[in-house]
């Protein structure tokens, strides 16, 4: 499996090739949200249109991006369906300035919500268990900015946010997966 720093750089380069000014974190968040939406709705997402609504899949500049998006979709689906072991939120490296890291977590959350709710088939309130609360928290995180606290405190808060977003995305997936499993069990009896 590719490490997160390499994946971040790969996505960044592929976005630049497609002349898109998006962050790798936002793209990754969108993919994870789209996987969860697909599980909830049964509707297969058009990942390229999610990332860039004006994109034409026949335009050569998007071919590498389109391929990478579906590779990421398959890879992350497999991880999530197999219990989430190895799942990571794709963010700027820890060596980046705190502002870049905070922006990374905010854009990841924004992308996640875009992917989760892209087709208006369901609302947050239809998420099982505490999924709606977690998604609303992600809305607030999507608006996050670095504060003026000492960098050590900022780093600690950022680490907590990163863990919350990671675990929250996994929980929403697992809530929907459990709901789907119990629905299919109920219909087979």
N, C-alpha and C positions, 0 to 999 in steps of 0.2 A: 504494500500500500504506500502511496506517495505521502511524504510528510507535509504538514500544513504550510510550512514556509515555502516549499517548492510549489505546492498547489496554488498558494496565493500569488506567487510570481508568474506561474503559468496562466492563471486567469487574467492577471493584469496585462500580460503580453497579448493574449488573445483578444481582450477588449480593445487594446490599442490598435491591433490589426484591423478590427472591425470599425475603428474610429468612433468608439463609444466612450463617453466620459462617465463611467460607472465604477463603483468600487468593487473589488473582488468580494468583500464582505457582504455587500448588498446582493450580489448575484448568488452567493452561497445561501444566504438567508431565504431568498426567493425560491431557490430549488427545494430547500427543506420544507418551506411552507406549502409548496406545490405538491410535494409527496404526501403531506398530511391531508391536503384538500382532496387529492385523488382518492385517498383511502376513505374519506368521509362521503364524497359525492359519487365516486365511480367514474368521473369524467377525466379523461386523459388531457393533461395540459399541453398547450403549445408553448413550450419553454422559450423559444426565440421571441415570440410575440409578447410574452410576459416580460422579458428582459428589455426588448426594444419594440414597442407596438408598431412602429413604422417599418420594421425590417421585412425584407422580401427574402424568403428562404432560397430563391433562385439567384439572388445576388451573391456572387462569389466571395465578396468580403465577409459574408456571414457564415460561410460553410464550416470553417474551422470552429467558430463560436458555437454553432448549432450542434456540431459533433461533440464538443467538449461539454455542453450543457446536458446532453443526454447521457454521456458517460458519467458525469457527476450525479445525475438523477439515479441511474442504475446503482452506482457504487453506494450512495447514501441510503437508497431504499433497502439494499441488502443489509447494510449496517443496522438500520432501524428495525427491520423485520427480524433480525437476529439478536434482539435484545439491547441494541445500542452500544455494544462493546466496541470501542474505537471511535465513537462519534465525537467530533470536535466542532466547535464553532470557528469558522475561518475568519481570523482577525489579523490586523497588522501585528508584526513582530513586537515582542516586549521591549526591544531596543528602540523602537520608534518613540517620538515625543508623546507625552500623556494625552495631548489634544488629539493626535492622530489615532491613538488607541480608543479614546472615548468616541470619536467620530465613527470608528470602525464598528463598535458595539451598537451605536445608534443606527447606522445604516444597515447592519445585519438585522436588527429588530424590524426596521422599516421594510426591508426586503421580505422577511419572514411573513409579516402581515399581508403584504401584497400577494405573495404566493398562497397563503392560507385562505384568503378571501377573494381571490381574483375573479371568480365567476358568479358571484352573488347568489349562489345556490343555497347557502346557509348563512346564518348570522352567528356572531360570537355566542349569543345566548343559547344556541343549539349545541354548543360544545358540551360533552359530558363532564360530569364531576366538577372540579374546580378549573376546568380548561378556560372558561370565559374570563375568570379572574386573572389567570396567568396571561392571557392574550391582552387584556386591558393594561396589565402591568407593562407588557411589551410596547404598547402604544406610548406609555410614558417614557420608557427607555429609548424609544425612537426619537424622542425630543431631547435626549440628554446632551449636556455640554459639560466641558471640564469646569470645575469650580475654582475657587481661589484658595483652597486649603493647601497645606504643605503637600509636596509631591508624594511623600510616603503615605499620607492619608488618602490622597487621590488614587494611588496605586492599589491600596487595600480595597477601597470602594469599587474600583474598576474590576478587580479580581472577583469580588462578590457578585457584581453585575454579570460578568462573563459566566460564572457558574450558574447563576439564576436563569440566564437566557438558555444556556445549554440544557440544564435539567428541565426547565419549563417546556422547551420544544420537544424534548423526549417524552415528558409526561402527557402533553396534549396528544402526541402520536399514540402513546400507549392507551390513553383513555379511549380514543376513537377505535383503535385496534381491538380493545376489549369489548367495546360496544358492538362492533361488527361481528366479532366472534360469538358473542352471546345471541345476537340476532340470527346468525346462521344456524346456531345450535337450536334455537327456539323453532325455526322454520323446518328443521329436519325431524323434529319429534312430533 
